[in-house]
């Protein structure tokens, strides 16, 4: 008799599903990610239930028993879905699939549990537990998926060339699972992905970005990104990142491989933060280095202005990858533009005015910027790294001191354009912007304190230099 794993099936959903299965004569199984994650001791918020027969019809009866009203039926796909407390539950009729070459959307026919397991992407996702009264909790594992879980291997139930050609998104899923779980992709699968890599072009960028973001949120994102490069997929989905690869030598001067450096920075930062968009800032911080690379005989390799060009490239990359073009993109753009500023302070003198200007520009994102810049210290020279980290600590302390003293974070000068207009009876004109800039610079340079009274006196002084006369006292 097969070993029972009923201890994994204590959720109330399974009790009701088993009851309906028994009374209505349905053959029912829980399959896929939930089963896999039980063995990996990972929390799962998704339950996929395969019904041999009418999946949506079975789902309606389960929903009735649970008094759920928010059942959604997708008649075209033969699936149904509801949310029960914090769990997403999906029902599907067991099916077999066939694919056309120009689409990853299959034609389906009703099938058996074995047919359904055969169409799964990986053996570890083809595992199923029986929810039937005769063998409740039995593991159905026709492809040795349990063994692959124990060995940390990703294999496909079918010939991998067929699996990846049928649905090229599975190539990205293989790499995502390898990155998330720290699994090895079988040699046959790696070879098949390399052979089928061009097929990824039929996958929508929205679906590609979902997998990219999951790779980015892996414990060590570089694992997945190196696999994307190794298999050739990066050429088709993110060539701008691939362009960072390689080194060049002129007159004995060799610049570092900026792809390797970028992934090292990303991994460093990922040890400190799970924030997806901060990780994207790490991935894109040097994205413009290929476009700005120059060899100067007196200085060696330079990448002047790569931070500004990189910031301008961020919206284009986000748009292409179908990433959000809202405040998240602007946040990444800001960090890319500012990522050299703390490093410049670490290498040089740490003046109060430079600190004030950094605080004013970074605002509430200063802590994330400092985390990114700290992660960017990747020299192989241990002495240099220790020196930079020591100076970095000095800059961090100085930031705290200046912020407490001058209240510069999210800085706006106390004197507004409206105040200037009313004081000097001005309409819109260049002098207003000039006065505001002079007052702001005076505060940031430490010439006056960040108070209304001192800013007001500076306004009168600078206005007099411009030949403006006050018509109203404030």
C-alpha positions as CSV (number, residue, x, y, z in Angstrom):
1,X,0.0,0.0,0.0
2,X,1.3,3.5,-0.9
3,X,2.6,5.6,1.9
4,X,0.0,8.1,3.2
5,X,0.8,11.8,3.5
6,X,-2.6,12.7,5.1
7,X,-0.8,14.8,7.7
8,X,-0.2,17.4,5.0
9,X,-3.9,17.6,4.3
10,X,-5.3,19.1,7.5
11,X,-6.7,22.3,5.9
12,X,-10.5,22.4,6.0
13,X,-10.6,22.6,2.2
14,X,-9.4,19.1,1.9
15,X,-12.0,17.7,4.2
16,X,-14.8,19.3,2.2
17,X,-13.3,18.3,-1.2
18,X,-13.0,14.7,0.0
19,X,-16.6,14.7,1.2
20,X,-17.9,15.9,-2.1
21,X,-15.7,13.5,-3.9
22,X,-17.2,10.6,-1.9
23,X,-20.8,11.6,-2.2
24,X,-20.7,12.7,-5.9
25,X,-18.4,10.0,-7.1
26,X,-15.6,12.3,-8.5
27,X,-12.0,11.3,-8.7
28,X,-10.0,14.2,-7.2
29,X,-6.4,15.1,-6.4
30,X,-4.4,18.1,-5.1
31,X,-1.4,18.6,-7.4
32,X,1.5,20.9,-8.2
33,X,3.0,23.6,-6.0
34,X,1.1,22.8,-2.8
35,X,2.4,19.2,-2.8
36,X,6.0,20.2,-3.8
37,X,6.0,22.8,-1.0
38,X,4.8,20.3,1.6
39,X,8.0,18.3,1.1
40,X,10.1,21.4,1.0
41,X,8.5,22.7,4.2
42,X,7.6,25.9,2.5
43,X,4.4,27.8,3.2
44,X,1.9,27.7,0.3
45,X,-1.1,30.0,-0.3
46,X,-2.2,28.2,-3.5
47,X,-4.1,24.9,-3.8
48,X,-4.6,23.4,-7.2
49,X,-7.2,20.6,-7.4
50,X,-7.5,18.3,-10.4
51,X,-10.9,16.7,-11.0
52,X,-11.2,13.8,-13.4
53,X,-14.4,15.1,-15.0
54,X,-16.1,18.5,-14.7
55,X,-13.8,20.7,-12.7
56,X,-16.0,23.8,-12.5
57,X,-19.1,21.7,-11.7
58,X,-17.2,20.1,-8.8
59,X,-16.0,23.5,-7.7
60,X,-19.6,24.8,-7.4
61,X,-20.5,22.0,-5.1
62,X,-17.4,22.6,-2.9
63,X,-18.2,26.3,-2.8
64,X,-21.8,25.6,-1.8
65,X,-20.6,23.4,1.1
66,X,-18.2,26.2,2.3
67,X,-20.8,28.9,1.8
68,X,-18.5,30.8,-0.6
69,X,-20.2,33.2,-3.0
70,X,-17.2,34.5,-4.8
71,X,-16.7,31.6,-7.1
72,X,-15.3,32.6,-10.6
73,X,-15.7,30.1,-13.4
74,X,-13.6,30.3,-16.6
75,X,-15.7,28.2,-18.9
76,X,-13.3,28.6,-21.9
77,X,-10.5,27.1,-19.9
78,X,-12.5,24.6,-17.9
79,X,-11.3,26.1,-14.6
80,X,-12.9,27.7,-11.5
81,X,-11.4,29.7,-8.6
82,X,-12.3,31.0,-5.2
83,X,-10.5,32.4,-2.2
84,X,-11.0,30.7,1.1
85,X,-9.7,32.9,3.9
86,X,-6.0,33.4,2.9
87,X,-5.8,30.6,0.4
88,X,-6.4,30.7,-3.4
89,X,-8.1,27.5,-4.5
90,X,-8.3,26.5,-8.2
91,X,-10.1,23.6,-9.7
92,X,-9.5,22.2,-13.2
93,X,-10.7,19.2,-15.1
94,X,-7.9,16.7,-15.8
95,X,-6.8,17.3,-19.4
96,X,-4.3,16.5,-22.1
97,X,-2.8,19.2,-24.3
98,X,-1.5,19.8,-27.7
99,X,0.3,23.0,-29.0
100,X,0.7,24.8,-32.3
101,X,4.2,26.2,-33.1
102,X,3.2,29.9,-33.0
103,X,1.4,29.9,-29.7
104,X,1.9,28.8,-26.1
105,X,-1.9,28.4,-25.6
106,X,-2.7,24.7,-25.9
107,X,-5.7,22.9,-27.4
108,X,-7.1,20.7,-24.6
109,X,-9.2,17.5,-24.3
110,X,-10.5,15.8,-21.2
111,X,-8.0,13.3,-19.9
112,X,-6.9,11.2,-16.9
113,X,-4.8,12.2,-13.9
114,X,-1.8,10.6,-15.8
115,X,-2.5,12.8,-18.8
116,X,-2.6,15.9,-16.5
117,X,0.6,15.0,-14.8
118,X,2.3,14.4,-18.1
119,X,1.5,18.0,-19.3
120,X,3.2,19.6,-16.2
121,X,6.4,21.5,-16.5
122,X,8.6,19.6,-14.0
123,X,8.5,16.3,-12.2
124,X,8.5,18.2,-8.9
125,X,5.3,20.0,-10.0
126,X,3.6,16.8,-11.2
127,X,3.4,15.3,-7.7
128,X,-0.2,14.7,-6.5
129,X,-1.9,13.6,-3.3
130,X,-5.1,11.6,-3.6
131,X,-8.2,13.2,-2.0
132,X,-10.3,10.1,-2.6
133,X,-11.8,8.0,0.2
134,X,-10.1,4.8,-0.9
135,X,-6.5,6.1,-0.7
136,X,-6.7,9.6,0.9
137,X,-3.2,11.1,1.3
138,X,-1.5,8.7,-1.1
139,X,1.3,10.2,-3.2
140,X,1.0,9.7,-6.9
141,X,4.4,10.2,-8.4
142,X,4.9,8.6,-11.8
143,X,8.1,10.5,-12.8
144,X,10.1,10.2,-9.5
145,X,9.5,13.8,-8.6
146,X,9.9,13.1,-4.9
147,X,13.4,11.7,-5.7
148,X,14.2,14.9,-7.7
149,X,13.1,17.0,-4.8
150,X,15.4,15.2,-2.5
151,X,18.3,15.5,-5.0
152,X,17.5,19.2,-5.8
153,X,17.1,18.5,-9.5
154,X,14.7,20.0,-12.1
155,X,13.6,17.6,-14.8
156,X,10.7,17.6,-17.2
157,X,8.2,14.7,-17.4
158,X,8.4,14.7,-21.2
159,X,11.4,15.2,-23.5
160,X,12.6,18.7,-22.4
161,X,12.9,19.8,-26.1
162,X,9.1,19.1,-26.4
163,X,8.3,20.7,-23.0
164,X,10.1,23.9,-23.8
165,X,9.0,24.2,-27.4
166,X,5.4,23.7,-26.4
167,X,5.4,26.4,-23.8
168,X,8.7,28.5,-23.9
169,X,7.7,30.2,-20.6
170,X,8.7,27.0,-18.9
171,X,12.3,27.8,-19.8
172,X,12.1,30.9,-17.5
173,X,10.2,28.9,-14.9
174,X,13.0,26.4,-14.8
175,X,15.5,29.1,-14.1
176,X,13.3,30.8,-11.6
177,X,12.8,27.5,-9.6
178,X,16.5,26.8,-9.8
179,X,17.2,30.3,-8.4
180,X,14.5,30.2,-5.7
181,X,15.1,26.7,-4.5
182,X,18.9,26.5,-5.3
183,X,18.2,23.4,-7.5
184,X,20.3,22.2,-10.4
185,X,18.6,22.1,-13.9
186,X,19.3,18.7,-15.5
187,X,21.9,18.7,-18.2
188,X,19.3,17.6,-20.8
189,X,17.1,20.6,-19.8
190,X,19.9,23.1,-20.0
191,X,20.8,21.8,-23.5
192,X,17.1,22.0,-24.6
193,X,16.7,25.5,-23.3
194,X,19.8,26.6,-25.2
195,X,18.3,25.0,-28.4
196,X,14.9,26.5,-27.9
197,X,15.9,29.9,-26.6
198,X,14.6,31.8,-29.6
199,X,11.1,30.5,-28.8
200,X,10.9,32.8,-25.8
201,X,10.0,35.6,-28.3
202,X,6.4,34.3,-28.5
203,X,6.0,34.8,-24.7
204,X,4.4,38.1,-23.7
205,X,6.8,40.5,-21.9
206,X,4.3,40.7,-19.0
207,X,4.7,37.0,-18.3
208,X,8.5,37.3,-18.7
209,X,8.6,40.1,-16.2
210,X,6.7,38.1,-13.6
211,X,9.4,35.4,-13.8
212,X,12.2,38.0,-13.8
213,X,10.8,39.6,-10.7
214,X,10.7,36.2,-8.9
215,X,14.3,35.6,-9.9
216,X,15.1,39.1,-8.6
217,X,13.5,38.2,-5.2
218,X,15.5,34.9,-4.9
219,X,17.9,34.6,-2.0
220,X,20.8,34.9,-4.4
221,X,19.5,36.5,-7.6
222,X,22.8,36.1,-9.5
223,X,22.1,32.4,-9.8
224,X,19.1,32.9,-12.0
225,X,20.7,35.8,-14.0
226,X,23.8,33.7,-14.8
227,X,21.6,30.9,-16.0
228,X,19.7,33.3,-18.2
229,X,23.0,34.3,-19.7
230,X,24.4,30.7,-19.9
231,X,21.3,29.5,-21.8
232,X,21.2,32.5,-24.2
233,X,17.8,33.7,-23.0
234,X,19.2,37.0,-21.8
235,X,19.9,37.9,-25.5
236,X,16.2,37.9,-26.2
237,X,14.7,39.3,-23.0
238,X,17.2,41.8,-21.6
239,X,20.1,42.5,-24.0
240,X,21.0,45.8,-22.2
241,X,22.0,43.7,-19.2
242,X,24.0,41.3,-21.3
243,X,25.9,44.2,-22.9
244,X,27.7,44.7,-19.5
245,X,29.5,41.4,-20.1
246,X,33.2,41.1,-21.0
247,X,36.4,43.0,-20.6
248,X,38.8,44.9,-22.9
249,X,42.5,45.6,-22.6
250,X,44.4,48.5,-24.1
251,X,48.0,49.3,-23.2
252,X,47.9,46.8,-20.3
253,X,44.8,48.5,-18.8
254,X,41.8,46.1,-18.4
255,X,38.4,47.2,-17.1
256,X,36.5,44.8,-14.9
257,X,33.6,42.7,-16.2
258,X,30.6,44.9,-15.4
259,X,28.1,42.1,-15.6
260,X,30.0,40.1,-12.9
261,X,30.3,43.3,-10.9
262,X,26.6,44.2,-11.2
263,X,25.5,40.7,-10.0
264,X,28.0,40.9,-7.1
265,X,26.4,44.2,-6.1
266,X,22.9,42.7,-6.4
267,X,23.8,39.7,-4.2
268,X,25.5,42.0,-1.6
269,X,22.4,44.1,-1.4
270,X,20.0,41.1,-1.4
271,X,21.7,39.9,1.8
272,X,20.4,43.2,3.4
273,X,17.1,43.9,1.8
274,X,14.1,42.0,0.2
275,X,12.8,45.2,-1.5
276,X,12.3,44.3,-5.1
277,X,12.7,47.9,-6.5
278,X,15.9,48.5,-4.5
279,X,17.2,45.3,-6.0
280,X,16.3,46.6,-9.5
281,X,18.3,49.8,-8.7
282,X,21.3,47.5,-7.9
283,X,20.8,45.6,-11.2
284,X,20.6,48.9,-13.3
285,X,23.1,51.1,-11.4
286,X,25.8,50.6,-14.1
287,X,23.5,49.9,-17.0
288,X,24.9,52.8,-19.1
289,X,28.6,51.8,-18.7
290,X,28.8,50.1,-22.2
291,X,27.5,53.4,-23.8
292,X,29.9,55.6,-21.8
293,X,33.1,53.5,-22.0
294,X,36.1,55.4,-23.1
295,X,39.9,54.7,-23.0
296,X,42.0,57.7,-22.0
297,X,45.7,57.3,-22.2
298,X,46.3,59.3,-19.0
299,X,43.5,57.8,-17.0
300,X,42.8,54.3,-18.4
301,X,39.2,53.2,-18.8
302,X,36.5,55.8,-17.9
303,X,32.7,55.7,-17.8
304,X,32.0,59.4,-17.3
305,X,28.3,60.3,-16.9
306,X,27.1,56.7,-16.8
307,X,24.9,57.5,-13.8
308,X,23.0,60.3,-15.6
309,X,22.6,58.3,-18.8
310,X,21.6,55.2,-16.7
311,X,18.9,57.3,-15.0
312,X,17.6,58.3,-18.5
313,X,17.6,54.7,-19.6
314,X,15.5,53.4,-16.6
315,X,12.1,54.5,-18.0
316,X,12.9,52.9,-21.4
317,X,13.9,49.6,-19.8
318,X,10.9,49.6,-17.5
319,X,8.6,50.3,-20.4
320,X,10.1,47.6,-22.5
321,X,9.9,45.0,-19.6
322,X,6.4,46.1,-18.8
323,X,7.4,47.1,-15.3
324,X,5.4,49.9,-13.5
325,X,6.0,53.4,-14.8
326,X,4.9,55.0,-11.5
327,X,6.7,56.0,-8.4
328,X,8.6,52.7,-8.3
329,X,10.3,53.5,-11.6
330,X,11.1,57.1,-10.4
331,X,12.6,55.6,-7.2
332,X,14.9,53.3,-9.2
333,X,15.8,56.2,-11.5
334,X,16.7,58.4,-8.6
335,X,19.0,55.8,-7.0
336,X,20.7,55.1,-10.3
337,X,21.3,58.8,-10.8
338,X,22.7,59.3,-7.3
339,X,24.6,56.0,-6.8
340,X,28.0,57.6,-7.3
341,X,27.5,60.5,-4.9
342,X,28.1,58.7,-1.6
343,X,31.1,56.9,-3.2
344,X,32.6,60.3,-4.2
345,X,32.3,61.4,-0.6
346,X,33.9,58.2,0.7
347,X,36.8,58.8,-1.6
348,X,37.2,62.5,-0.9
349,X,36.6,65.0,1.8
350,X,33.2,64.9,3.6
351,X,32.1,68.5,3.8
352,X,28.8,69.5,5.5
353,X,27.7,71.2,2.3
354,X,28.2,68.0,0.2
355,X,26.3,66.1,2.8
356,X,23.4,68.7,2.8
357,X,23.1,68.5,-1.0
358,X,23.0,64.7,-0.9
359,X,20.3,64.7,1.8
360,X,18.3,67.3,-0.1
361,X,18.3,65.2,-3.3
362,X,17.9,61.8,-1.8
363,X,15.2,62.7,0.7
364,X,13.6,59.7,2.3
365,X,15.5,57.3,0.1
366,X,18.8,58.3,1.6
367,X,19.1,55.1,3.7
368,X,18.3,52.9,0.6
369,X,20.9,54.8,-1.4
370,X,23.5,54.3,1.3
371,X,22.7,50.6,1.3
372,X,23.1,50.4,-2.4
373,X,26.4,52.2,-2.3
374,X,27.8,50.1,0.5
375,X,26.9,47.0,-1.6
376,X,28.8,48.6,-4.6
377,X,32.1,48.2,-2.8
378,X,33.4,45.1,-4.5
379,X,37.1,45.5,-5.0
380,X,39.3,42.3,-4.8
381,X,41.8,44.4,-2.9
382,X,41.0,43.8,0.8
383,X,43.0,46.8,2.0
384,X,41.0,49.1,-0.3
385,X,37.7,47.6,0.7
386,X,38.5,48.1,4.4
387,X,39.5,51.7,3.8
388,X,36.3,52.4,1.8
389,X,34.1,50.8,4.4
390,X,35.8,52.8,7.2
391,X,35.2,56.0,5.2
392,X,31.7,54.9,4.4
393,X,31.0,54.6,8.2
394,X,32.3,58.1,8.5
395,X,30.0,59.4,5.8
396,X,27.0,57.6,7.5
397,X,27.7,59.2,10.8
398,X,28.2,62.6,9.2
399,X,24.8,62.2,7.5
400,X,23.1,61.6,10.8
401,X,24.8,64.6,12.4
402,X,24.0,67.0,9.6
403,X,20.4,65.8,9.3
404,X,19.8,66.3,13.0
405,X,21.3,69.7,13.0
406,X,20.0,71.2,9.7
407,X,16.8,69.2,9.0
408,X,17.7,68.9,5.3
409,X,16.0,65.6,4.3
410,X,13.3,66.4,1.7
411,X,14.6,69.9,1.7
412,X,12.5,72.8,0.4
413,X,13.7,76.4,1.0
414,X,11.6,78.3,3.6
415,X,11.0,81.1,1.0
416,X,8.6,80.1,-1.7
417,X,8.0,81.6,-5.1
418,X,4.7,82.9,-3.9
419,X,6.4,84.8,-1.1
420,X,8.9,86.4,-3.5
421,X,6.2,87.4,-5.9
422,X,4.1,89.1,-3.2
423,X,7.2,90.8,-1.6
424,X,8.5,92.4,-4.8
425,X,5.2,92.6,-6.8
426,X,6.5,90.3,-9.5
427,X,4.7,88.2,-12.1
428,X,6.2,85.0,-13.4
429,X,9.8,85.7,-14.3
430,X,13.4,84.3,-14.2
431,X,14.3,86.4,-11.1
432,X,12.0,84.3,-8.9
433,X,13.8,81.1,-9.8
434,X,17.2,82.9,-9.4
435,X,16.3,84.1,-5.9
436,X,15.1,80.7,-4.8
437,X,18.2,79.0,-6.1
438,X,20.5,81.5,-4.3
439,X,18.6,81.0,-1.0
440,X,18.7,77.2,-1.4
441,X,22.5,77.2,-2.2
442,X,23.2,79.5,0.8
443,X,21.5,77.0,3.1
444,X,23.1,74.0,1.5
445,X,26.6,75.6,1.7
446,X,26.0,76.4,5.3
447,X,26.2,80.2,4.8
448,X,22.8,80.6,6.6
449,X,20.7,78.3,8.7
450,X,17.6,76.5,7.4
451,X,15.2,78.9,9.2
452,X,12.6,81.3,7.8
453,X,14.2,84.4,9.4
454,X,17.7,83.8,7.9
455,X,16.2,82.8,4.5
456,X,14.1,86.0,4.5
457,X,17.2,88.2,5.2
458,X,19.1,86.4,2.4
459,X,16.2,87.1,0.1
460,X,16.3,90.8,0.7
461,X,20.1,90.8,0.2
462,X,20.0,88.9,-3.1
463,X,17.0,90.9,-4.3
464,X,18.9,94.1,-3.8
465,X,21.8,92.8,-5.8
466,X,19.4,92.1,-8.6
467,X,17.9,95.6,-8.4
468,X,14.6,94.5,-7.0
469,X,12.7,96.6,-4.4
470,X,10.3,95.2,-1.8
471,X,6.8,96.6,-1.8
472,X,5.7,94.5,1.2
473,X,7.3,93.4,4.4
474,X,7.0,89.8,5.5
